Amino acid sequence: MTGTAKRARWRCPSNIALVKYWGKRNFQKPMNPSLSFVLGNSFTETSVELVKGSEHKVEFFFDGLANNFGERIEKYLDHISARLHWIDKFNFRIHSRNSFPHSAGIASSASSFGALALCLTEIDFALSGKEMNGSDFLQKASDLARMGSGSACRSVYPGFSIWGSTQLFESCGDEFAIPLTEGIHPFFSGLRDAILLVDSGAKEVSSSAGHRLMDEHLYHRSRIAQAHENINRLYLALLTGDRAKFIDVVENEALSLHAMMMTSNPSFILLKPNSLEIISRIRRFRERSKIPVCFTIDAGPNIHLLYFQEHELDVKAFVERELLVFCENGKWIDDQIGAGPERLKD
């Protein structure tokens, strides 16, 4: 392939949901709203080159090597070509890399599709002569990211964001996430995340399969109602700096997510014995030290220990003293709330 026509390069963070979305409807739309924050150190960097050629072809490289994830990218590009009509006119050369191990229990699909969507949005705006400044750029990137991975739509904004229809904001919807840019208490600008890697193996049940099991779930309606209530409570905690309420909602949501898995039909369990031991020790440490720490969990066995900057030394000492023994090869990732995606120069 020769003759580069356009090129874009972005860094996009992963995110961790505090109010979880579990279950989809229509195409890549959530059954319930979710609220998350982006990470600072866990990100994907992606470059997209449009290349003129005689046939439509996609070359995908991860860490410099050809990768079968390219098949998923091809299907994604084919799907969004109805929105980006220029896609079929070019060949694609895509390079991607993560700042974290692919099997580290961090949502790599969120950062990957977020970075890819940002590149495609930049190219689309350039081809159509639009200015990249303004909320419509990130809104479009969020919408495109959602069609690759639902949670990716929350990765294109800094700090906290909400995805899904709620009564909190009229602008909340299922097509794209919206950022929470105003009124967040200063406490939460120092939010930290110690990602405790319990097991890096492939999950027994994929997230996509888990989402489908919510369609006929016995607690389907109750879970949707719970998520709406929890997102209201969590947003109020973020505004007022109520760390006790923050902890209560975040842990309730984490355990509710896994309760939905354990009570689906067929049921499945992604938590490991070491996951449960870490949860127990986090709760005991909080009770004993009076330090406001809590846990959240994605659809996997790894535990995110959330805490605040002022308690960094005490919490890191606790991690090293009591928790690393329950992590695979003693591994963990030191992360924090992030500033969002970044456009990169070649």
Residue, then its C-alpha position, 0 to 999 in steps of 0.5 A: m500500500t502506498g500513498t498516505a492520504k491522512r493520518a491521526r494518532w491518539r492516546c486514550p485511557s481505560n476507565i473503571a466503572l463505579v456504577k456498572y452497566w450490565g446487559k445490552r439492548n438493540f446494538q451496543k446500548p446499555m440496559n442501565p446507566s453507568l458512571s466511571f472515571v478514566l485512569g491516568n497511567s493505563f492507556t492505549e496509543t493508536s495511529v491510523e493511516l489512510v492509504k490509497g490503493s486498489e482494494h479495501k484492506v486493513e492492516f493491524f499491528f499490535d506492538g509492531l506485530a500483525n495481530n488477529f484483533g484486526e478481524r474485529i477491527e475490520k468488522y467494526l469499520d464495516h459497521i460504522s462505514a454507514r456513518l463514515h462514508w469515506i471508509d470504503k475508499f481507503n486502505f487502513r494501516i493501524h498501529s496500536r500499543n498498550s501501556f499495560p499488559h493485555s491480560a492485566g484485568i484492565a478494560s483494554s477494549a475501552s482504551s483501544f476502541g476509544a483511541l481508534a474512534l478518536c483517530l477516525t473522528e479526527i480524520d472525519f473532521a479533517l475530510s469534511g473541513k470541520e474544526m476539532n474544537g468543541s464538544d461535538f468532536l468528543q461526542k462523535a468520538s464517544d458514539l463511534a467508540r461505543m459501537g466497538s465496545g460499550s464502555a469505550c464511550r466513557s474513555v474519551y473524556p477526562g475525569f468522570s463521565i456518565w453513559g446511559s439515560t438518567q433523570l440527572f441530565e437531559s443530555c444523558g443518552d444511550e448513544f454517547a457518554i457525557p463528561l461530569t465537568e462541574g461541581i465535583h468535590p476537590f476530594f475526588s481529584g486525588l482519587r487513586d486506584a491500586i489495581l491488584l492482579v489476582d489472575s491474568g488468565a482468560k475469563e471463563v465467560s466473556s463480558s459479551a456472553g455475560h451481557r446477553l444473560m441479562d436478557e432473561h435474568l430473574y432480577h433484570r428489572s430490579r437491577i435496572a432500578q438499583a443502578h438508577e438509584n445508585i447513580n443518583r446517590l453516587y453523583l450526590a456523593l461526588l458533589t458533596g464530598d461524602r466519602a462514606k456514601f461514595i464507598d457504600v455505593v461503589e462496593n454495593e455496585a461491585l458486588s451487585l455486578h457479580a451477584m448478577m453473574m452468580t444468579s444468571n442462567p447459566s450462572f458463573i463465578l469470575l471471582k477467585p478465592n484470593s479476590l475474596e480474601i483481598i476484599s475482606r482485608i480491605r474492609r478490615f483495614r478500613e475499619r481498623s485504620k479509619i482510612p476511607v478506602c474501598f474496592t470495585i471490580d470489573a467483570g473479572p477476578n482483579i480488585h481495584l482498591l480506591y483511595f485518596q491522595e492524602h492516604e497514599l503512603d499508608v495505603k501503599a504500605f498496606v498493599e505491600r504488607e497484606l495484599l500482594v501475597f494474594c496477587e499473581n506473581g505479586k503484581w499490581i498497577d499503581d494508577q489514579i484518576g486521569a486527564g483524559p485522551e491526548r492527541l499525539k504528534d507523529 
